[in-house]
Amino acid sequence: DVKVTQSSRYLVKRTGEKVFLECVQDMDHENMFWYRQDPGLGLRLIYFSYDVKMKEKGDIPEGYSVSREKKERFSLILESASTNQTSMYLCASSLFHLAGGPGFFGPGTRLTVL
Amino acid sequence: QQPVQSPQAVILREGEDAVINCSSSKALYSVHWYRQKHGEAPVFLMILLKGGEQKGHEKISASFNEKKQQSSLYLTASQLSYSGTYFCGTEYSGGGADGLTFGKGTHLIIQP
């Protein structure tokens, strides 16, 4: 059964902390994505990567960075967490050159920044 | 350039039909449809590429109108299990590596 897994389902952090969100996929997909989901705003793309050590900014990259050292793992980093980064974070992966999908999403990490 | 979904929400009785629209102001390469149930991750339903017309299964299908830059998702004879939030994700260039731009979602509630 193919999977995208995320390191935590729920996370509570304090303002100013450095936060790491990990995502692992076992489908040998080239593309990996980080989205955040907020009520009334839908899913918004933060960063994506189409190859190891490659990264591209999405629509809302400010305050975030990413790391992709291995094909199966894509990490989202909040350098200094702020309360407006409280959100649901979803990781996804897809095959390259297949119209960006189908995409498989992880279960999500609900991050609360106090 | 987030695509616009309509309606925002719809409540149906089991067995009724529903149509969800997704419109873009920018030329589309593909449209992807997902369904998300409360507390779960979005699940892929189908992709429509430009040049294609309609695809899907018996009761859930979708169309892609290139002239209007619009896609519609059709749910016929809806079942309780169809309840959830439907998102369209749009892709503006080919290659598959740009990520999707999602609409804000359409909440579908099916009542017995």
gemmi code that builds the backbone of each chain (N, CA, C; Angstrom):
import gemmi

chains = {
    "A": [
        ("ASP", (0.851, -1.185, 0.000), (0.000, 0.000, 0.000), (0.894, 1.245, 0.000)),
        ("VAL", (0.746, 2.059, -1.035), (1.607, 3.228, -1.148), (1.289, 4.247, -0.067)),
        ("LYS", (2.305, 4.984, 0.331), (2.077, 5.875, 1.454), (2.908, 7.146, 1.396)),
        ("VAL", (2.289, 8.205, 1.936), (3.016, 9.411, 2.284), (2.810, 9.574, 3.787)),
        ("THR", (3.884, 9.596, 4.521), (3.765, 9.711, 5.969), (4.388, 11.014, 6.442)),
        ("GLN", (3.796, 11.562, 7.500), (4.300, 12.788, 8.105), (4.640, 12.485, 9.555)),
        ("SER", (5.667, 13.140, 10.034), (6.257, 12.750, 11.314), (5.318, 12.920, 12.493)),
        ("SER", (4.470, 13.922, 12.466), (3.565, 14.157, 13.600), (2.174, 14.495, 13.089)),
        ("ARG", (1.154, 14.063, 13.810), (-0.212, 14.477, 13.481), (-0.548, 15.809, 14.155)),
        ("TYR", (-0.034, 15.988, 15.361), (-0.275, 17.229, 16.106), (1.039, 17.718, 16.699)),
        ("LEU", (1.205, 19.039, 16.655), (2.445, 19.628, 17.174), (2.094, 20.974, 17.790)),
        ("VAL", (2.645, 21.229, 18.967), (2.462, 22.520, 19.616), (3.837, 23.114, 19.878)),
        ("LYS", (4.058, 24.307, 19.400), (5.357, 24.975, 19.552), (5.142, 26.397, 20.058)),
        ("ARG", (6.233, 26.980, 20.530), (6.172, 28.354, 21.021), (6.729, 29.305, 19.972)),
        ("THR", (6.266, 30.517, 20.003), (6.749, 31.562, 19.101), (8.269, 31.670, 19.181)),
        ("GLY", (8.894, 31.701, 17.996), (10.342, 31.836, 17.944), (11.089, 30.518, 17.847)),
        ("GLU", (10.409, 29.416, 18.108), (11.075, 28.116, 18.016), (11.324, 27.735, 16.561)),
        ("LYS", (12.324, 26.927, 16.347), (12.581, 26.363, 15.026), (11.815, 25.044, 14.947)),
        ("VAL", (11.052, 24.879, 13.867), (10.170, 23.721, 13.763), (10.507, 22.930, 12.495)),
        ("PHE", (10.579, 21.628, 12.645), (10.843, 20.744, 11.515), (9.627, 19.850, 11.298)),
        ("LEU", (9.117, 19.845, 10.078), (8.057, 18.924, 9.703), (8.627, 17.976, 8.651)),
        ("GLU", (8.521, 16.677, 8.936), (9.122, 15.693, 8.051), (8.066, 14.956, 7.244)),
        ("CYS", (8.434, 14.628, 6.025), (7.529, 13.906, 5.132), (8.327, 12.838, 4.391)),
        ("VAL", (7.804, 11.630, 4.358), (8.456, 10.532, 3.663), (7.444, 9.832, 2.765)),
        ("GLN", (7.870, 9.550, 1.514), (7.001, 8.798, 0.597), (7.740, 7.557, 0.113)),
        ("ASP", (6.970, 6.489, -0.103), (7.592, 5.216, -0.491), (7.246, 4.824, -1.914)),
        ("MET", (6.903, 5.811, -2.760), (6.444, 5.519, -4.117), (7.491, 5.875, -5.169)),
        ("ASP", (8.674, 6.261, -4.733), (9.736, 6.652, -5.660), (9.310, 7.820, -6.566)),
        ("HIS", (8.500, 8.714, -6.020), (8.041, 9.878, -6.771), (9.116, 10.947, -6.832)),
        ("GLU", (9.194, 11.597, -7.991), (10.150, 12.685, -8.124), (9.669, 13.954, -7.418)),
        ("ASN", (8.394, 14.252, -7.601), (7.864, 15.526, -7.090), (7.367, 15.395, -5.662)),
        ("MET", (7.701, 16.365, -4.847), (7.129, 16.444, -3.505), (6.756, 17.880, -3.219)),
        ("PHE", (5.698, 18.046, -2.424), (5.104, 19.363, -2.202), (4.752, 19.552, -0.729)),
        ("TRP", (4.798, 20.794, -0.298), (4.252, 21.175, 0.997), (3.166, 22.218, 0.790)),
        ("TYR", (1.986, 21.920, 1.363), (0.857, 22.842, 1.338), (0.469, 23.164, 2.783)),
        ("ARG", (-0.154, 24.318, 2.947), (-0.848, 24.571, 4.196), (-2.325, 24.770, 3.888)),
        ("GLN", (-3.142, 24.324, 4.833), (-4.588, 24.396, 4.626), (-5.215, 25.173, 5.758)),
        ("ASP", (-5.929, 26.223, 5.409), (-6.606, 27.064, 6.395), (-8.067, 27.208, 6.001)),
        ("PRO", (-8.955, 27.267, 6.993), (-10.393, 27.379, 6.699), (-10.688, 28.573, 5.800)),
        ("GLY", (-11.452, 28.305, 4.761), (-11.846, 29.381, 3.856), (-10.805, 29.762, 2.825)),
        ("LEU", (-9.603, 29.220, 2.946), (-8.537, 29.569, 1.994), (-8.115, 28.389, 1.129)),
        ("GLY", (-8.544, 27.201, 1.478), (-8.157, 26.032, 0.695), (-6.713, 25.638, 0.960)),
        ("LEU", (-6.132, 24.955, 0.011), (-4.733, 24.517, 0.122), (-3.856, 25.499, -0.640)),
        ("ARG", (-2.797, 25.939, 0.011), (-1.867, 26.867, -0.630), (-0.466, 26.274, -0.639)),
        ("LEU", (0.183, 26.381, -1.791), (1.476, 25.753, -1.994), (2.585, 26.584, -1.367)),
        ("ILE", (3.387, 25.956, -0.526), (4.481, 26.650, 0.152), (5.780, 26.473, -0.638)),
        ("TYR", (6.183, 25.244, -0.808), (7.385, 24.902, -1.558), (7.156, 23.582, -2.259)),
        ("PHE", (7.911, 23.343, -3.317), (7.907, 22.024, -3.922), (9.305, 21.683, -4.409)),
        ("SER", (9.478, 20.409, -4.729), (10.781, 19.925, -5.166), (10.558, 18.876, -6.237)),
        ("TYR", (11.266, 18.971, -7.341), (11.113, 17.978, -8.395), (12.338, 17.079, -8.523)),
        ("ASP", (13.259, 17.224, -7.600), (14.429, 16.339, -7.613), (15.181, 16.536, -6.302)),
        ("VAL", (16.043, 15.595, -6.008), (16.867, 15.719, -4.802), (17.682, 17.008, -4.868)),
        ("LYS", (17.732, 17.693, -3.772), (18.473, 18.939, -3.600), (17.906, 20.092, -4.427)),
        ("MET", (16.803, 19.872, -5.091), (16.137, 20.960, -5.826), (14.946, 21.447, -5.034)),
        ("LYS", (14.685, 22.736, -5.112), (13.515, 23.290, -4.449), (13.029, 24.507, -5.219)),
        ("GLU", (11.734, 24.704, -5.177), (11.132, 25.848, -5.839), (10.121, 26.473, -4.908)),
        ("LYS", (10.034, 27.789, -4.922), (9.048, 28.475, -4.095), (7.663, 28.310, -4.685)),
        ("GLY", (6.723, 28.127, -3.791), (5.332, 28.098, -4.198), (4.722, 29.480, -4.056)),
        ("ASP", (3.467, 29.513, -3.667), (2.748, 30.781, -3.585), (3.007, 31.537, -2.287)),
        ("ILE", (3.327, 30.830, -1.218), (3.490, 31.496, 0.084), (4.746, 30.981, 0.806)),
        ("PRO", (5.937, 31.220, 0.271), (7.147, 30.652, 0.877), (7.714, 31.436, 2.071)),
        ("GLU", (7.200, 32.644, 2.307), (7.803, 33.497, 3.332), (7.693, 32.856, 4.706)),
        ("GLY", (8.820, 32.812, 5.393), (8.853, 32.260, 6.738), (9.137, 30.770, 6.776)),
        ("TYR", (9.311, 30.190, 5.590), (9.545, 28.747, 5.496), (10.804, 28.465, 4.676)),
        ("SER", (11.405, 27.312, 4.915), (12.433, 26.784, 4.044), (12.221, 25.276, 3.954)),
        ("VAL", (12.927, 24.647, 3.022), (12.762, 23.203, 2.838), (14.118, 22.554, 2.620)),
        ("SER", (14.097, 21.233, 2.761), (15.313, 20.459, 2.530), (14.919, 19.143, 1.902)),
        ("ARG", (15.662, 18.771, 0.857), (15.426, 17.457, 0.256), (16.787, 16.837, -0.050)),
        ("GLU", (17.286, 16.073, 0.912), (18.580, 15.415, 0.786), (18.448, 14.036, 0.162)),
        ("LYS", (17.299, 13.414, 0.321), (17.041, 12.106, -0.275), (15.715, 12.154, -1.027)),
        ("LYS", (15.579, 11.332, -2.021), (14.406, 11.380, -2.894), (13.113, 11.178, -2.112)),
        ("GLU", (13.154, 10.315, -1.109), (11.919, 9.961, -0.432), (11.527, 10.915, 0.683)),
        ("ARG", (12.390, 11.861, 1.024), (12.160, 12.689, 2.206), (12.190, 14.173, 1.859)),
        ("PHE", (11.177, 14.882, 2.346), (11.078, 16.312, 2.074), (10.687, 17.001, 3.371)),
        ("SER", (11.538, 17.875, 3.854), (11.316, 18.504, 5.154), (10.929, 19.963, 4.993)),
        ("LEU", (10.000, 20.390, 5.810), (9.594, 21.799, 5.865), (10.117, 22.380, 7.169)),
        ("ILE", (10.749, 23.529, 7.075), (11.372, 24.144, 8.248), (10.779, 25.524, 8.476)),
        ("LEU", (10.328, 25.741, 9.696), (9.909, 27.072, 10.117), (11.052, 27.622, 10.949)),
        ("GLU", (11.776, 28.583, 10.404), (13.000, 29.064, 11.044), (12.719, 29.698, 12.415)),
        ("SER", (11.645, 30.444, 12.499), (11.253, 31.089, 13.751), (9.727, 31.155, 13.757)),
        ("ALA", (9.137, 30.160, 14.386), (7.680, 30.012, 14.292), (6.944, 31.251, 14.810)),
        ("SER", (5.871, 31.566, 14.103), (5.014, 32.674, 14.534), (3.577, 32.186, 14.607)),
        ("THR", (2.742, 32.922, 15.332), (1.361, 32.480, 15.542), (0.590, 32.378, 14.224)),
        ("ASN", (0.943, 33.199, 13.242), (0.220, 33.121, 11.964), (0.620, 31.914, 11.123)),
        ("GLN", (1.519, 31.106, 11.658), (1.863, 29.854, 11.000), (1.119, 28.667, 11.613)),
        ("THR", (0.231, 28.953, 12.536), (-0.670, 27.925, 13.041), (-1.569, 27.480, 11.898)),
        ("SER", (-1.530, 26.194, 11.574), (-2.245, 25.720, 10.396), (-2.148, 24.203, 10.312)),
        ("MET", (-2.852, 23.645, 9.312), (-2.680, 22.246, 8.949), (-1.690, 22.202, 7.795)),
        ("TYR", (-0.651, 21.393, 7.938), (0.365, 21.271, 6.892), (0.255, 19.895, 6.233)),
        ("LEU", (0.153, 19.918, 4.927), (-0.014, 18.685, 4.164), (1.146, 18.517, 3.196)),
        ("CYS", (1.708, 17.344, 3.209), (2.757, 16.982, 2.270), (2.129, 16.141, 1.174)),
        ("ALA", (2.629, 16.256, -0.047), (2.120, 15.445, -1.148), (3.265, 15.056, -2.065)),
        ("SER", (3.061, 14.000, -2.828), (4.060, 13.598, -3.820), (3.353, 13.200, -5.104)),
        ("SER", (4.064, 13.258, -6.203), (3.497, 12.847, -7.487), (4.621, 12.446, -8.422)),
        ("LEU", (4.261, 11.712, -9.467), (5.216, 11.304, -10.488), (5.542, 12.484, -11.392)),
        ("PHE", (6.768, 12.547, -11.818), (7.189, 13.606, -12.717), (6.603, 13.382, -14.093)),
        ("HIS", (6.363, 14.461, -14.821), (5.861, 14.404, -16.193), (4.582, 13.596, -16.299)),
        ("LEU", (3.745, 13.725, -15.306), (2.444, 13.080, -15.381), (1.390, 14.095, -14.985)),
        ("ALA", (1.492, 15.256, -15.559), (0.554, 16.347, -15.270), (0.464, 16.625, -13.784)),
        ("GLY", (1.580, 16.438, -13.080), (1.598, 16.802, -11.672), (0.824, 15.884, -10.774)),
        ("GLY", (0.357, 14.790, -11.289), (-0.422, 13.902, -10.443), (-0.648, 12.578, -11.096)),
        ("PRO", (-1.382, 11.637, -10.503), (-2.172, 11.955, -9.324), (-1.282, 12.204, -8.126)),
        ("GLY", (-1.718, 13.089, -7.308), (-0.970, 13.389, -6.111), (-1.491, 12.593, -4.948)),
        ("PHE", (-0.558, 12.168, -4.146), (-0.913, 11.454, -2.927), (-0.541, 12.335, -1.749)),
        ("PHE", (-1.504, 12.546, -0.869), (-1.286, 13.394, 0.279), (-1.007, 12.576, 1.529)),
        ("GLY", (-0.199, 13.147, 2.390), (-0.012, 12.588, 3.720), (-1.180, 12.967, 4.605)),
        ("PRO", (-1.218, 12.450, 5.830), (-2.355, 12.676, 6.722), (-2.412, 14.086, 7.301)),
        ("GLY", (-1.311, 14.826, 7.179), (-1.309, 16.195, 7.676), (-0.722, 16.317, 9.071)),
        ("THR", (-0.151, 17.471, 9.341), (0.322, 17.833, 10.683), (-0.388, 19.110, 11.090)),
        ("ARG", (-1.123, 19.029, 12.185), (-1.778, 20.237, 12.689), (-0.835, 20.921, 13.663)),
        ("LEU", (-0.307, 22.051, 13.234), (0.662, 22.797, 14.035), (-0.021, 23.976, 14.720)),
        ("THR", (0.207, 24.069, 16.015), (-0.267, 25.216, 16.789), (0.942, 25.944, 17.345)),
        ("VAL", (1.033, 27.237, 17.058), (2.127, 28.050, 17.574), (1.560, 29.008, 18.621)),
        ("LEU", (2.066, 28.876, 19.841), (1.533, 29.685, 20.948), (2.374, 30.929, 21.203)),
    ],
    "B": [
        ("GLN", (-3.558, 33.549, -8.370), (-4.464, 33.123, -9.441), (-5.165, 31.826, -9.057)),
        ("GLN", (-5.753, 31.862, -7.897), (-6.474, 30.721, -7.388), (-7.727, 30.500, -8.234)),
        ("PRO", (-7.996, 29.252, -8.659), (-9.244, 29.012, -9.394), (-10.438, 29.254, -8.480)),
        ("VAL", (-11.550, 29.596, -9.099), (-12.772, 29.894, -8.358), (-13.720, 28.705, -8.447)),
        ("GLN", (-14.107, 28.203, -7.282), (-15.043, 27.097, -7.248), (-16.432, 27.593, -6.900)),
        ("SER", (-17.430, 26.956, -7.496), (-18.815, 27.270, -7.157), (-19.637, 25.998, -7.249)),
        ("PRO", (-20.651, 25.838, -6.404), (-20.958, 26.714, -5.275), (-19.963, 26.511, -4.125)),
        ("GLN", (-20.072, 27.334, -3.103), (-19.201, 27.158, -1.937), (-19.655, 25.972, -1.110)),
        ("ALA", (-20.974, 25.752, -1.101), (-21.524, 24.648, -0.326), (-22.826, 24.202, -0.965)),
        ("VAL", (-23.137, 22.939, -0.809), (-24.397, 22.412, -1.322), (-24.866, 21.269, -0.425)),
        ("ILE", (-26.159, 21.269, -0.175), (-26.777, 20.212, 0.632), (-27.772, 19.468, -0.254)),
        ("LEU", (-27.632, 18.167, -0.296), (-28.482, 17.340, -1.148), (-29.091, 16.204, -0.351)),
        ("ARG", (-30.137, 15.660, -0.897), (-30.680, 14.397, -0.387), (-30.007, 13.265, -1.152)),
        ("GLU", (-29.878, 12.160, -0.505), (-29.310, 10.975, -1.144), (-30.064, 10.696, -2.446)),
        ("GLY", (-29.304, 10.424, -3.516), (-29.931, 10.133, -4.804), (-30.012, 11.316, -5.741)),
        ("GLU", (-29.807, 12.534, -5.194), (-29.850, 13.720, -6.048), (-28.506, 13.934, -6.736)),
        ("ASP", (-28.524, 14.785, -7.744), (-27.306, 15.062, -8.515), (-26.683, 16.388, -8.081)),
        ("ALA", (-25.384, 16.492, -8.299), (-24.675, 17.737, -7.970), (-23.666, 18.064, -9.063)),
        ("VAL", (-23.452, 19.342, -9.256), (-22.417, 19.824, -10.184), (-21.568, 20.848, -9.452)),
        ("ILE", (-20.271, 20.661, -9.534), (-19.323, 21.604, -8.919), (-18.443, 22.162, -10.024)),
        ("ASN", (-18.335, 23.464, -10.050), (-17.571, 24.122, -11.113), (-16.258, 24.690, -10.606)),
        ("CYS", (-15.293, 24.748, -11.514), (-13.968, 25.274, -11.211), (-13.538, 26.135, -12.389)),
        ("SER", (-13.350, 27.417, -12.161), (-13.050, 28.350, -13.254), (-11.720, 29.038, -13.028)),
        ("SER", (-11.032, 29.260, -14.143), (-9.737, 29.923, -14.070), (-9.716, 31.124, -15.005)),
        ("SER", (-9.011, 32.172, -14.600), (-8.849, 33.337, -15.467), (-7.613, 33.185, -16.346)),
        ("LYS", (-6.884, 32.114, -16.116), (-5.648, 31.861, -16.837), (-5.790, 30.537, -17.577)),
        ("ALA", (-5.115, 30.421, -18.735), (-5.217, 29.205, -19.537), (-4.717, 28.001, -18.746)),
        ("LEU", (-5.476, 26.947, -18.807), (-5.186, 25.745, -18.025), (-4.521, 24.669, -18.854)),
        ("TYR", (-3.624, 23.947, -18.207), (-3.048, 22.752, -18.819), (-3.798, 21.510, -18.338)),
        ("SER", (-4.123, 21.511, -17.071), (-4.857, 20.372, -16.535), (-5.634, 20.801, -15.298)),
        ("VAL", (-6.645, 19.999, -14.979), (-7.429, 20.209, -13.765), (-7.477, 18.886, -13.014)),
        ("HIS", (-7.249, 18.967, -11.711), (-7.262, 17.779, -10.860), (-8.371, 17.938, -9.842)),
        ("TRP", (-9.083, 16.876, -9.586), (-10.159, 16.914, -8.596), (-9.822, 16.001, -7.421)),
        ("TYR", (-10.064, 16.535, -6.208), (-9.813, 15.800, -4.971), (-11.042, 15.906, -4.087)),
        ("ARG", (-11.197, 14.921, -3.239), (-12.231, 14.965, -2.195), (-11.548, 14.800, -0.847)),
        ("GLN", (-11.977, 15.598, 0.102), (-11.420, 15.510, 1.451), (-12.554, 15.349, 2.452)),
        ("LYS", (-12.457, 14.304, 3.245), (-13.418, 14.120, 4.334), (-12.828, 14.735, 5.595)),
        ("HIS", (-13.707, 15.085, 6.492), (-13.294, 15.803, 7.691), (-12.221, 15.027, 8.462)),
        ("GLY", (-11.114, 15.701, 8.727), (-10.040, 15.082, 9.499), (-9.141, 14.154, 8.705)),
        ("GLU", (-9.370, 14.089, 7.403), (-8.555, 13.201, 6.575), (-7.815, 13.997, 5.509)),
        ("ALA", (-6.868, 13.341, 4.860), (-6.127, 13.973, 3.772), (-6.969, 13.981, 2.499)),
        ("PRO", (-6.732, 14.925, 1.606), (-7.430, 14.904, 0.310), (-7.092, 13.632, -0.454)),
        ("VAL", (-8.081, 13.131, -1.162), (-7.903, 11.919, -1.963), (-8.145, 12.256, -3.419)),
        ("PHE", (-7.229, 11.830, -4.264), (-7.313, 12.114, -5.684), (-8.513, 11.418, -6.315)),
        ("LEU", (-9.241, 12.161, -7.166), (-10.369, 11.587, -7.899), (-10.031, 11.386, -9.380)),
        ("MET", (-9.622, 12.447, -10.045), (-9.294, 12.340, -11.455), (-8.564, 13.577, -11.960)),
        ("ILE", (-7.905, 13.389, -13.119), (-7.226, 14.483, -13.816), (-7.892, 14.681, -15.165)),
        ("LEU", (-8.019, 15.927, -15.584), (-8.436, 16.222, -16.952), (-7.355, 17.077, -17.595)),
        ("LEU", (-6.868, 16.629, -18.742), (-5.853, 17.376, -19.465), (-6.500, 18.214, -20.556)),
        ("LYS", (-5.851, 19.294, -20.932), (-6.406, 20.097, -22.018), (-6.427, 19.229, -23.281)),
        ("GLY", (-7.468, 19.409, -24.047), (-7.662, 18.553, -25.212), (-8.566, 17.387, -24.908)),
        ("GLY", (-8.699, 17.048, -23.640), (-9.627, 16.002, -23.255), (-10.992, 16.590, -23.020)),
        ("GLU", (-11.989, 15.766, -22.969), (-13.349, 16.294, -22.817), (-13.985, 15.875, -21.510)),
        ("GLN", (-14.115, 14.609, -21.349), (-14.805, 14.144, -20.156), (-14.271, 12.784, -19.770)),
        ("LYS", (-14.203, 12.570, -18.469), (-13.797, 11.264, -18.013), (-14.421, 10.997, -16.670)),
        ("GLY", (-14.279, 9.808, -16.224), (-14.791, 9.474, -14.903), (-15.444, 8.111, -14.911)),
        ("HIS", (-16.087, 7.830, -13.779), (-16.781, 6.561, -13.639), (-18.271, 6.793, -13.812)),
        ("GLU", (-19.043, 5.806, -13.455), (-20.491, 5.889, -13.686), (-21.105, 7.096, -13.015)),
        ("LYS", (-20.796, 7.261, -11.747), (-21.535, 8.260, -10.977), (-20.719, 9.514, -10.684)),
        ("ILE", (-19.427, 9.476, -10.865), (-18.599, 10.660, -10.680), (-17.803, 10.879, -11.963)),
        ("SER", (-18.052, 11.975, -12.595), (-17.366, 12.281, -13.839), (-17.045, 13.768, -13.875)),
        ("ALA", (-16.240, 14.159, -14.855), (-15.850, 15.562, -14.951), (-15.615, 15.924, -16.403)),
        ("SER", (-15.732, 17.188, -16.679), (-15.487, 17.702, -18.023), (-14.528, 18.876, -17.941)),
        ("PHE", (-13.924, 19.193, -19.086), (-12.957, 20.286, -19.156), (-13.278, 21.083, -20.412)),
        ("ASN", (-13.707, 22.300, -20.222), (-14.036, 23.183, -21.337), (-12.890, 24.171, -21.534)),
        ("GLU", (-12.092, 23.936, -22.560), (-10.911, 24.778, -22.785), (-11.279, 26.209, -23.128)),
        ("LYS", (-12.354, 26.362, -23.898), (-12.734, 27.718, -24.313), (-13.085, 28.571, -23.109)),
        ("LYS", (-13.763, 27.960, -22.151), (-14.178, 28.699, -20.960), (-13.140, 28.611, -19.841)),
        ("GLN", (-12.108, 27.793, -19.996), (-11.126, 27.531, -18.933), (-11.857, 27.126, -17.658)),
        ("GLN", (-12.706, 26.166, -17.836), (-13.554, 25.716, -16.739), (-13.672, 24.195, -16.736)),
        ("SER", (-13.716, 23.651, -15.535), (-13.979, 22.225, -15.373), (-15.185, 22.063, -14.462)),
        ("SER", (-15.960, 21.027, -14.728), (-17.119, 20.729, -13.893), (-17.050, 19.286, -13.433)),
        ("LEU", (-17.377, 19.088, -12.169), (-17.423, 17.747, -11.585), (-18.888, 17.376, -11.396)),
        ("TYR", (-19.274, 16.213, -11.892), (-20.665, 15.761, -11.839), (-20.774, 14.560, -10.909)),
        ("LEU", (-21.653, 14.673, -9.947), (-21.936, 13.549, -9.052), (-23.402, 13.195, -9.248)),
        ("THR", (-23.655, 12.015, -9.772), (-25.029, 11.616, -10.045), (-25.483, 10.582, -9.027)),
        ("ALA", (-26.776, 10.647, -8.720), (-27.368, 9.715, -7.746), (-26.487, 9.636, -6.506)),
        ("SER", (-26.281, 10.795, -5.882), (-25.295, 10.904, -4.798), (-25.575, 9.929, -3.655)),
        ("GLN", (-24.486, 9.496, -3.067), (-24.544, 8.575, -1.925), (-24.026, 9.307, -0.696)),
        ("LEU", (-24.364, 8.784, 0.478), (-23.901, 9.406, 1.719), (-22.384, 9.530, 1.747)),
        ("SER", (-21.706, 8.558, 1.148), (-20.242, 8.548, 1.171), (-19.633, 9.675, 0.326)),
        ("TYR", (-20.441, 10.352, -0.463), (-19.918, 11.453, -1.288), (-19.729, 12.734, -0.481)),
        ("SER", (-20.230, 12.766, 0.717), (-20.084, 13.964, 1.539), (-18.612, 14.292, 1.757)),
        ("GLY", (-18.310, 15.562, 1.750), (-16.934, 15.995, 1.978), (-16.707, 17.330, 1.290)),
        ("THR", (-15.461, 17.732, 1.257), (-15.103, 18.969, 0.577), (-14.362, 18.621, -0.704)),
        ("TYR", (-14.808, 19.175, -1.793), (-14.216, 18.900, -3.094), (-13.335, 20.073, -3.507)),
        ("PHE", (-12.123, 19.744, -3.897), (-11.179, 20.758, -4.345), (-10.786, 20.497, -5.794)),
        ("CYS", (-10.697, 21.573, -6.558), (-10.051, 21.449, -7.860), (-8.647, 22.040, -7.731)),
        ("GLY", (-7.710, 21.416, -8.388), (-6.338, 21.897, -8.437), (-5.987, 22.144, -9.890)),
        ("THR", (-5.443, 23.288, -10.161), (-5.179, 23.634, -11.552), (-3.673, 23.705, -11.824)),
        ("GLU", (-3.345, 23.357, -13.032), (-1.962, 23.378, -13.487), (-1.938, 24.230, -14.748)),
        ("TYR", (-0.995, 25.170, -14.800), (-0.994, 26.110, -15.915), (0.035, 25.780, -16.987)),
        ("SER", (0.999, 24.946, -16.664), (1.957, 24.545, -17.683), (2.220, 23.071, -17.526)),
        ("GLY", (2.615, 22.410, -18.572), (2.848, 20.980, -18.540), (4.153, 20.630, -17.849)),
        ("GLY", (4.456, 19.362, -17.771), (5.694, 18.920, -17.158), (5.495, 18.343, -15.790)),
        ("GLY", (4.430, 18.737, -15.150), (4.083, 18.093, -13.890), (4.877, 18.530, -12.686)),
        ("ALA", (5.684, 19.570, -12.813), (6.550, 19.899, -11.690), (6.284, 21.265, -11.100)),
        ("ASP", (5.136, 21.839, -11.377), (4.861, 23.176, -10.858), (3.978, 23.179, -9.628)),
        ("GLY", (3.492, 22.059, -9.234), (2.538, 22.047, -8.137), (1.174, 22.478, -8.623)),
        ("LEU", (0.203, 22.287, -7.801), (-1.167, 22.637, -8.152), (-1.597, 23.870, -7.384)),
        ("THR", (-2.426, 24.674, -8.017), (-3.071, 25.796, -7.339), (-4.508, 25.376, -7.081)),
        ("PHE", (-4.864, 25.312, -5.822), (-6.177, 24.785, -5.451), (-7.202, 25.894, -5.254)),
        ("GLY", (-8.455, 25.565, -5.566), (-9.557, 26.434, -5.203), (-9.835, 26.315, -3.711)),
        ("LYS", (-10.792, 27.121, -3.237), (-11.086, 27.147, -1.807), (-11.961, 25.985, -1.365)),
        ("GLY", (-12.477, 25.242, -2.311), (-13.238, 24.058, -1.951), (-14.739, 24.256, -2.006)),
        ("THR", (-15.441, 23.163, -2.239), (-16.915, 23.138, -2.204), (-17.338, 22.089, -1.191)),
        ("HIS", (-18.097, 22.519, -0.186), (-18.560, 21.592, 0.845), (-19.835, 20.919, 0.367)),
        ("LEU", (-19.804, 19.611, 0.307), (-20.972, 18.844, -0.124), (-21.493, 18.015, 1.041)),
        ("ILE", (-22.747, 18.213, 1.365), (-23.383, 17.447, 2.443), (-24.522, 16.647, 1.835)),
        ("ILE", (-24.463, 15.337, 2.010), (-25.523, 14.453, 1.528), (-26.320, 13.973, 2.730)),
        ("GLN", (-27.596, 14.230, 2.693), (-28.472, 13.815, 3.801), (-29.295, 12.602, 3.386)),
        ("PRO", (-29.599, 11.738, 4.380), (-30.400, 10.548, 4.034), (-31.825, 10.932, 3.641)),
    ],
}
model = gemmi.Model(1)
for chain_id, residues in chains.items():
    chain = gemmi.Chain(chain_id)
    for i, (resn, *xyz) in enumerate(residues, 1):
        res = gemmi.Residue()
        res.name, res.seqid = resn, gemmi.SeqId(i, " ")
        for name, pos in zip(("N", "CA", "C"), xyz):
            atom = gemmi.Atom()
            atom.name, atom.element = name, gemmi.Element(name[0])
            atom.pos, atom.b_iso = gemmi.Position(*pos), 0.0
            res.add_atom(atom)
        chain.add_residue(res)
    model.add_chain(chain)
structure = gemmi.Structure()
structure.add_model(model)
structure.setup_entities()
